[in-house]
């Protein structure tokens, strides 16, 4: 986690997000800002994005809130709803990028 925290890259940030929320890669990469409740510190993943087909609510620790603050500028830069946007507009970060970030941690 220390190595991931030192990386400024989006793949490292989404990997930290995955570790801290126990979300699947696709769920994390597809997270949009409207699914985050900052006041209640909760991520609400809608049932249409969940493998089990029902809404999943995840409490967010302060470390996750810090990650969200780190990626917030991407929202304005890339004008998208995704927390972790990929290189193409409107597309999430690739699973390969996340997999590569895992090698930072090992």
N, C-alpha and C positions, 0 to 999 in steps of 0.2 A: 504494500500500500504506500510505503514511503516513496518508492521509485515512481509510482503512478502520480502521486501528489506533486512531485517535482517537475513533471512533464506539463507543458502548456497546451499540448495537443488535445483536440476534441476526442479522439479515440481513448486516450487515457482518462479523460473526464467521464465518458460514458461507462467505461470499465469500472471506475470507482462507484458510479451511480448504481451499476448492476450489483456490485458487491454489497453495497450498503442498503439496497432495497430488496435484494433477493429476487429481482425481476429477471425474466428471460431476456436474452439479447434483443429479440424482435420487439418485445414489449417496451424495453427501455429506448431502443433506437426510434421507435414510433411515437414516443411520448410527445404530446403537444402541450403548450402552455396552459390551455384551458382545463387540463386535467390536474393542474396543481392548485391546491388551496393553501396559499401562504399563511393566512390567518390561522387556520386549523392545523397547518403543517401536515397535510395529507395529500397523497397522490391517489386519484381515483381513476383506475384504468377501466374503461367501459367494456361491457360484456362482449361487444363485437370484436374487440382486440385480444380477448382472453381465450386461451385454449379450452378452458372449462366452460366457456360460454356464459359466465356470470361476472358481474362487476367485482373488481378486486380493489380494496382500499388498503393503502400502505402508509403507516405513519412515517413522517420524515424527520430524521434526526438533524441536528445542527450542521453536521458535515455535509449532508445532502443539500441543505439550504445554501451552504457555501458554494457547492458545485453549481447550483442554479444561478447564483449571483455571478459566478465566473463565466457562464455561457450566455447570460442575458444580453451582452452586446451583439451576439450573433443574430439575435432576433431582429434587430434594427438593420444590421449589415446585410443580411440575406433575405430580409423581409418575409420571413416564414413563421409558421406556427410551431415547427419542430424544435424541441430543445437541443437536439444534436443533429443539425443538418449536414447533409453530405455535400459533395462538390457540385452536384447538379441541383438547380433551384427546385425546391419542393420535394426533394428526395432525402430520405434519412441517410445517415452515415451507414456505410456498408458493413456487413458482418465480417468481412475480411479485415477491415480496418480495426474492428474491435478485437478480433483474433490476434492481429499483429501486436496490439497494445498489451495483450496478455503476456507476451514475451518480455515486456519491460519489467513485469512483476516477478519474473522467474529468474 
